[in-house]
Structure formats: C-alpha cells, structure tokens
Amino acid sequence: MGSRWRATASLLLDHITTKASDFLSPNLPKPLNRSHPLIQTVHGFKFRPFSAIPSRVSVYSNEIESGSHDLALNYPLGPKEDEETGKIPVKAYFLCTSINLKSMQAENLSNVVPPTSRSTNYTVLRFFNFSSDISALGIGGYVSCRYMVVFQYGSAVLFNIEDHEVERYLEIVRRHTSGLLSEMRKDDYAIIEKPLLAEDMQGGLDYIVLKTLDTDSIRIIGSVLGQSIALDYFVSQVDGMVEEFSGINRAMEKTGTFTMDRKKLLQLVGKANSNLADVILKVGLFERSEIAWRDAKYAQIYEYLREEYEVTQRFGSLDYKLKFVEHNIHFLQEVIQNRRSDLLEWCIIFLLSIENIISIYEIVKG
C-alpha cells in the first residue's frame, strides 16, 4: 500500500515539475531544423526562397514560419503591430516608350522571379537588402525584399523601395530603354498586410489592405498601376493635340482660313493613330489578366484597382478626345483637298486660256 502511494506521489511531482518548466520558458527557441527545404541560412541570415508557385511575401523574408519559433531571438522582426499596420510603399513610373525585357532579364538573371502566366510584356525582379544589428544576444539580421515589375511599354512599378533608393533601381531599367522621356511620370500607392483580416482585401485612401501579400498580388497590383501611369502619358499626348486643334479652330474663327500644310496634318494623323494603337495593343488595357482569371481573390484585387484608378472611364475620355481630333483631321483634310482642287481648276483655266489665245493669234495671223 505504501509503495503504491509513493509511486503516485512521484508521478504527480514529475507532472507538476514539467508544467512549471513549460510555464517559465514558453518562448525558448526550438532547435533549428537545417534540413527544412524552405529555410536557408546565408552568412547568418535566414530567408525563404521563392518559386514559380505564388508564395507569401513579406518585407522581411526571414519571417518566422507559422508554428515555429526558430531564430526568433537572433532575427528580430520588430513589433508585431508595426508589421501589421505599416504601409509598404509602391511607386509607379513611366520612363519611356519601350523597354527591352530580354536584355534586362539577361543582365539581372539572378533577380528574375519565375513567371506564373504566359504574358510576355512584363518581368518581375526581386532584390535582397541584407541588414544586421548587434544586441546582447549576439549578431542578428534580416533580409529586406524589394520588388520591381517592369513592362515592355515603358512602365516600372517599385515595391518596398524608399525615395532615396529609387534612382538606383530605375537606372537598371534605363540601360534597356528606347524613347526615353525628358520628364518621367510618377504615382504613389501603398499596401498594408493584415493576416487577421476577415476578407481577402479591403480598400483604403491611396492604399489597399491585403490578407496575404504574395508574388501574384504584386503582379496584379503592378499591372494596374503600370497601365494607369502609362494611360496618364497617352492622355497628355492627346491633350496636346486637342489644344493644337483648338488653336487652329480659334484662328480660323478670326481669319476664315488656316496655314497648316499637308505634311504637318499627316504627322498629327500618325500621332493620333499611334497613341490609340499603343494604348490598346502595347499597354493591353482591355486584355484580361490570366492570374485574375484563375483565382477569384486576384480578380477582386484587379477589378477593385481598375475601378479605383478609373481605367475604363479614363480610356473613354481618351477615346472621346481622339474622336474630336479625328473629326478635325477629316475637316482639315477636306479643306486641303479643296485647296488642291481649286488650284487644279485654276491651272486648267489658265491652260485653256493660253490655248484660246494661241488659236486667236493663228486666226488673226492667217
């Protein structure tokens, strides 16, 4: 009987000791599993590599895996609330009228993110920024990821890149451009990642809140922002033509004539047609995103951003202005054609007059 009580007491004591140990040290890091395929350590820095499969993206790529506390002390990520509420800056630029993606990919082969769709008019580049700090626990660090989505028609969208770093990344693009603009266009946006968000996404004022930010989300956001900033450029080009025709119409109202020659008019015709073709064909304003077509989550982001940036409405306004330009071009072409017809008529009259004079002279002489 006594031995039974002693055994029971011993088991109870062991149980209490184990619970107390767990309570006093709940957050001690577990041993590092170095064979884990998603964890790599490079010179003391831990990060997860990306594949062609859409994966979760963080501004800090050494993010602690779900359910694991590996290197939680050696690799600080900052306060949890700052990570959830901090905005990831997004900057869209329109630099030129064409970018050679093949040469840029060849030059930055190690930074190219494998594509997840068949679209060939853009590429995604990922860059790592290694940082470190020294604390009482030793040397720790993190790997900050920057992304750049570059489009063949001249746009570049930068993710998680601060203002003082922008030129360094844009210089990578400029080396492969043609038709570089004297003044590039810029637009700012932001992303907030909230894993506890009830829905997949939520809109805000100049920012979007996502439950999960992954590489396909970056592609979708980059595509809409790239199209929007390119559309700004083409709208400004058409606005310039509208203003030029408005000046011609005002001059015609005052003088009853105009002085534009046929060559200048043909140049305006070519400019108007090329702008419309670039918006529809090169920018692909009405091409459905393959990523959005595959997954409703990305389709929701895609449709929200297109509505937010009023892409369809702005193209409608552009199309209306181009129709105004087209109407003026047709009118001026008719005026120039009438001028040529009048000139030909006067030439015929002159020749007939000469023929009559010669005939009269021959009659008189004979």
Residue pairs with C-beta under 8 A, 6 or more apart in sequence:
27 69
27 72
28 69
29 69
29 70
29 71
29 72
29 73
29 74
30 68
30 69
30 70
32 39
32 70
32 71
33 39
33 70
34 41
38 48
38 49
38 65
39 46
39 48
39 65
39 70
40 46
40 47
40 48
40 49
43 130
44 132
44 139
44 140
44 141
45 62
45 75
45 130
45 132
45 141
45 142
45 143
46 62
46 70
46 71
46 75
46 143
47 61
47 62
47 128
47 143
48 55
48 61
48 62
48 63
50 57
50 113
50 114
50 126
50 215
51 114
52 114
52 115
52 116
53 116
54 116
54 214
54 215
54 216
54 217
55 214
55 215
56 63
56 212
56 213
56 214
57 145
57 147
57 213
57 214
57 215
57 217
57 218
58 145
58 193
58 213
59 88
59 144
59 145
59 160
60 77
60 83
60 142
60 143
60 144
60 145
61 128
61 142
61 143
61 144
61 145
62 71
62 75
62 77
62 141
62 142
62 143
63 77
64 70
64 71
64 72
64 75
64 77
73 137
73 140
74 137
74 138
74 140
75 140
75 141
75 142
76 133
76 135
76 140
76 142
77 83
77 142
83 193
84 192
84 193
84 194
84 195
84 196
85 192
85 194
86 192
87 190
87 191
87 192
87 207
88 159
88 160
88 190
88 191
88 192
88 193
88 213
89 158
89 159
89 160
89 161
89 162
89 188
89 189
89 190
90 157
90 158
90 159
90 188
90 189
90 190
90 191
90 221
90 225
91 157
91 158
91 161
91 166
91 186
91 187
91 188
91 189
92 155
92 156
92 157
92 158
92 186
92 187
92 188
92 189
92 222
92 225
92 226
92 228
92 229
93 155
93 156
93 157
93 158
93 170
93 184
93 185
93 186
93 229
94 154
94 155
94 181
94 184
94 185
94 229
94 230
94 232
94 233
95 154
95 155
95 156
95 170
95 173
95 174
95 177
95 180
95 181
95 184
96 154
96 174
96 177
96 178
96 179
96 180
96 181
97 153
97 154
97 178
97 179
97 181
97 278
98 152
98 153
98 154
98 177
98 178
98 179
99 150
99 151
99 152
99 153
99 154
99 156
99 173
99 176
99 177
99 178
100 176
100 177
100 178
101 120
101 121
101 122
101 123
101 150
101 152
101 176
103 176
104 123
104 150
104 172
104 173
104 175
104 176
105 112
105 123
107 172
107 175
107 176
108 125
108 172
111 125
111 126
111 127
112 123
112 124
112 125
113 124
113 125
113 126
113 147
113 215
115 123
115 124
116 215
116 216
116 219
116 291
117 219
117 289
117 290
117 291
118 290
119 290
120 152
121 151
121 152
121 153
121 282
121 284
122 149
122 150
122 151
122 152
122 219
122 222
122 223
122 226
123 149
123 150
124 147
124 148
124 149
124 150
124 215
124 218
124 219
124 222
125 147
125 148
125 149
125 150
125 172
126 145
126 146
126 147
127 145
127 146
127 147
127 148
127 169
128 143
128 144
128 145
128 146
129 143
129 144
129 145
129 146
130 141
130 143
130 144
131 141
131 142
131 143
131 144
132 139
132 140
132 141
133 139
133 140
133 141
134 140
144 160
145 160
146 158
146 159
146 160
146 161
146 165
146 169
147 158
147 159
147 160
147 218
148 156
148 157
148 158
148 159
148 161
148 169
148 172
148 173
149 156
149 157
149 159
149 218
149 219
149 222
149 223
149 226
150 156
150 157
150 173
151 157
151 223
151 226
151 230
152 282
153 226
153 230
153 278
153 282
153 283
154 177
154 179
154 181
154 230
154 233
155 225
155 226
155 227
155 229
155 230
156 170
156 173
156 226
157 221
157 222
157 225
157 226
158 166
158 169
159 191
159 218
159 222
161 169
174 180
181 233
185 229
185 232
185 233
186 229
187 225
187 228
187 229
187 232
188 206
189 206
189 207
189 208
189 221
189 225
190 206
190 207
190 208
191 207
191 208
191 209
191 210
191 213
191 221
192 204
192 207
192 208
192 209
192 210
193 209
193 210
193 211
193 212
193 213
194 209
194 210
194 211
195 211
195 212
197 209
197 210
197 211
199 211
200 210
200 211
200 212
200 297
200 300
200 301
201 208
201 209
201 210
201 211
201 297
201 300
201 301
201 304
202 208
202 209
203 209
203 304
203 308
208 221
208 301
208 304
208 305
210 217
210 301
216 291
216 295
216 298
217 298
217 301
219 291
220 289
220 291
220 292
220 298
220 301
220 302
220 305
221 301
221 305
223 289
223 302
224 302
224 305
224 306
224 309
224 311
225 305
225 309
227 283
227 284
227 285
227 311
228 309
228 311
228 314
230 279
230 283
231 279
231 283
231 285
231 311
231 314
231 315
231 318
234 275
234 278
234 279
234 283
234 318
235 314
235 317
235 318
235 321
237 271
237 275
238 272
238 275
238 318
238 321
238 322
238 325
239 321
241 268
241 271
241 272
241 321
241 325
242 321
242 324
242 325
244 268
245 268
245 324
245 325
245 328
248 258
248 260
248 328
248 332
249 328
251 258
251 259
252 258
258 332
258 335
260 332
262 336
265 329
265 332
265 333
265 336
268 325
268 329
269 329
272 322
272 325
272 326
272 329
275 322
276 319
276 322
279 285
279 315
279 318
280 286
285 311
285 315
289 298
289 299
289 302
291 298
291 302
292 298
292 299
292 301
292 302
292 303
293 299
306 312
